Amino acid sequence: MKLTPEAAGTFAIAPTPFHDDGKIDDVSIDRLTDFYAEVGCEGVTVLGILGEAPKLDAAEAEAVATRFIKRAKSMQVIVGVSAPGFAAMRRLARLSMDAGAAGVMIAPPPSLRTDEQITTYFRQATEAIGDDVPWVLQDYPLTLSVVMTPKVIRQIVMDSASCVMLKHEDWPGLEKITTLRGFQKDGSLRPLSILCGNGGLFLDFEMERGADGAMTGYCFPDMLVDVVKLSKAGQRDLAHNLFDAHLPLIRYEHQQGVGLSVRKYVLKKRGLLSSSAQRKPGASLTDTAREEVDYLLSRLARVDKRADFEPRTKAAE
């Protein structure tokens, strides 16, 4: 079950569920994990940037990761282990792998600036967690402020045989995917799985540029599963039509600062989270924002019935 460069499909970025009082909601973890499996996700990534990992203490992070792993069964689980120091990174990585994780994800600290600093950091991170741990390189300059060119990414991957996947979240980033796949064609880059995040904002064209799938937390992971499968099947128009129907909600959810609030609000409406709460400090939606999201959902439901929550409400009654 360890992660390999052949990994493909949809890996949902899971939010960390909390009760209104800020305590971890284990029941919602189980419900989310079951849902991801039911809709066809190949994997789940936990304790990512939008998993509110910095708000958890070490024991809580270990408990959340372990619960997702144990519940996931046939799905692969990737655990975000980014930390200010390598000791904490190693501890969570080793514990997660011992619990049955498929691999871990590492993001660069914002302090890195030069290419040498970046490549050195990831060589040291590999040494810290152990070269037997498969890991995912997270490339998200919009949030992390660390710019990694395709050549730098190639160097990191070639330096570390255990780096098996790139989580691609650059914007603009379509040419980066093309360049990396070009490196593979000329033999200068070994096989590498590329899954795309950034809220899924460019997934339709990222798939056409050579991405292997999606790794993001959009509130309709079942749509991501469908778009990935349609793209791989060569059903270009169907993939774009479905993606375009969701694009207004994707755009709204992509707002900095409130995106997680939107995501948790919709996941609660879908019956997957008991509460849309974030652990403090955290944002919350205003009444106006909730009305806007509800309006977007009502429009989406005309095309995609998964956005129509009325049947679920009637069934519950």
Secondary structure, 3 states (H helix, E strand, C coil): CCCCCCCCEEEEECCCCECCCCCECHHHHHHHHHHHHHCCCCEEEECCHHHCHHHCCHHHHHHHHHHHHHHHCCCEEEEECCCCCHHHHHHHHHHHHHHCCCEEEECCCCCCCCHHHHHHHHHHHHHHHCCCCCEEEEECHHHHCCCCCHHHHHHHHHHCCCEEEEEECCCCCHHHHHHHHHHHHCCCCCCCEEEECHHHCCHHHHHHCCCCEEEECCCCHHHHHHHHHHHHCCCHHHHHHHHHHHHHHHHHHCCCCCHHHHHHHHHHHCCCCCCCCCCCCCCCCCHHHHHHHHHHHHHHCCCCHHHCCHHHHHHHC
